[in-house]
């Protein structure tokens, strides 16, 4: 059984910082060895700028999601692998930022890197960007696998690559990439997460504790 002590200590720390009402915990603190690379807190993402609401590169999740992720990390470590996280809780203001971005003219560099084969105007209708995100409920996570030295395993496409190639069961990626995607899915499903079929990296806890709540507090 996973000890609740780190979570209780974190709750005390959060209370002393004036955010005692937060229903989320910092998984980067409670799960040692988690490789946290929150790119929306930097310019290294499809918008080309730091996204609204990401004031710090932290991975915040509900306690049930964090506990389940810890079990996934343990299983991965037994295979000589580690988890790399790109996004966790996402404030609604960040989702609103994405929606505004979809109305702006194309940036050639961003399009070439993130959506070369899908028109920007189609990103919302085709399900790559939405007005409401499961991330805002605190139990959804974007992640991948890496070897012990931190080198990412081959998944066939980068994270946030808006394209049918990123569909979890795409037949167009290499056999090795497909096996890696299926391994990640197996590890996550084993501990209660469900994959979004159009994004190999996107998982939501099936029995999430706040299925109808969309939070907007910034990540700090």
N, C-alpha and C positions, 0 to 999 in steps of 0.2 A: 504493500500500500504506500502511495506517495505521501510523504510527510506534508502537513499543512503549515508547519512552522514558518518556512520562507514566505508563504503567502500572508500569514498573519503579521510577520515583520514588515512586509511591504505595505500592508494596509496602514500600519502605524506610521511608516515613512510618508505615505501619501497624505495622511491626515495632517502631519506637521507641515506639509507644503500647501495646505489650503484646498486640497482637492479630495476631501474625505468622502464626497458623494459619488465619486467615480465608481462604476460597477466593474471596471477593468483593472487588470494587473499587468505589470511590465514583465513580459516573459523573458526578455533579455537578462533580467536579474534572477528570476526564479528558475531558469533552465540553463545552467552553466554549459558552455560549449555550443550554444546556439549561435550560428553565424547570421547576424542581423545586418542586412544591407537595404535599408529603407530608401529607395531611390527617389520617392516623391518628396523627400526632405532636401533634395539637391536639384540641380539642373539636369541631371542625367535621367531623363524620362521623356515620354513622347510629347509633353507640352513644351519642353525646352526651358522650363523655369521651375523654381520651387513651388509646389502646389499649396494652395490655401489650406490652412489648418495643420500643416506639418511643420511645427516649430522645432521639432527634435526628431532624430532618427530612431524612434523607439517602436517596439512591437508590443502593442497592447491588445489583450484578449480577455474574454470572460474567463472566470475560473474553470468551468468545465472544459472549455476549448483548450486552455493552457494545460490542464491535467492530461487531456487526451494527447496533446502534442508531445508532452514529456514521454508518454509511452511509445509514441512513434519514434522519437529520437533514440530511445533505448533500443528498440528493434533495429533501427538503422545502424547504430554503433556496433551491434553484434555482427553486422555485415561489413564492417570497416568503413562505414559511410557516416556523414553528418548532414544535418539539415541547414539549408541556407534560405533565409526568409527575405522576401522582397516587399511584402506589404501585409499588414494585419488589420487592426481597426482603422477605418477611414472616415473622417468627419464628413457630414453631409455637405459642408461648405467646399470640401475638396471635390465631391461629386458635382456640385454646381460649377466649380471651376472647369471640370472636364466638359460639361455641357456647353459652357461659353466658348471653350476652345474649339469645339466642333463647328462653330459658326464663323471662325476666323479663316482667312485665306490660308491655303496650303503653304507650309514651309518645306522646301525641297529636301533639306537634310533630314528632317523628321520623317517625312513620308518615305524616303528611301530606306530608313532604318526600321521603321515600325509598321508601315502599312503600304508597301509598294504595289500591292495587287488589289487593294480594296479602296474605292473612292472614299474620301473623308466624309462625304455626305451620307455614305452607307454604313458608317461605323455604328450609329445608333440603331437604325432599322435592322441591321444584321446581328445585333446582340453583343457587340464588343464593348460598347459604352452604354450606360443606362442612367435614367434620372434618379433611380434609387438603387443602392448597392447593398448586397449582403454584408459587405465589409463594415458598413455603418452600424450593424447589429452586434459587432464585436466577436463573432464566432467564425469568421471567414478569414482565410489566410492564403497568400500567394507564396509558393515555396518551390524549392528544387532540392536535389541531392548533390553532394560534393564528396570527393575523396578526403581522406584524413588530412592531406596537405592543403585543403581548401579549393582544389581545382574542381570546377563544376563538371558533372558528368554530361555526356552528350544527350540532349533532349530533342535534337533536330531543329529547333528554333530557339531564339532567345526568349526571355520573359517579355510579356506585353507586345508580342509580335502578332498584330491583328491580321490573321490570314487563316484560311482553311488548313494550312500546314500545321497550325498550332492546335487543331482539334486533337483530342487525346488519342483517338484511334485512327488518325490519318494514315492511309496506306502509302502516302508519298514520301515519308521519311525513311531513313535507313533502318535496317533490322535492329541494329544496336540501340538507336534512339527509341524505337518503339518498345523494346524490352525495358529500357530505363523508365519510360513513361508508365508502363504497366507495373513495374516494380514500385514506383512511387505511389501509384493508385492502390496497389495491394497493401502497402504499409499504412496508408491513410485510412482506407476502408476498414482495415482490421480493427481500428480504434475509433470508429464511429463517424468518420468524415465522408462526405459525398463530393465527387468531382463534378465540375461544370464542364460538359463535354466539349465546348468550343475553346477551352483553355486548359492545357495539360497541367498548369501550375495552380489552379484555383480550386480550393476545397472549403466546404462549409460543414460544421458539425451538425449531424442529422437532428439531434435532440437539443438544438440551441436554446438557451434559457430566455432569450428576448426576441422571439421570431417576428414580432410586430413593432419593435422599437428601433427607430433610426436616430442615432446620437449625433450631436454636432459639436461636442466639446473638442477643442484643438489638442493635438498630440504635443505635449510639452515635457 
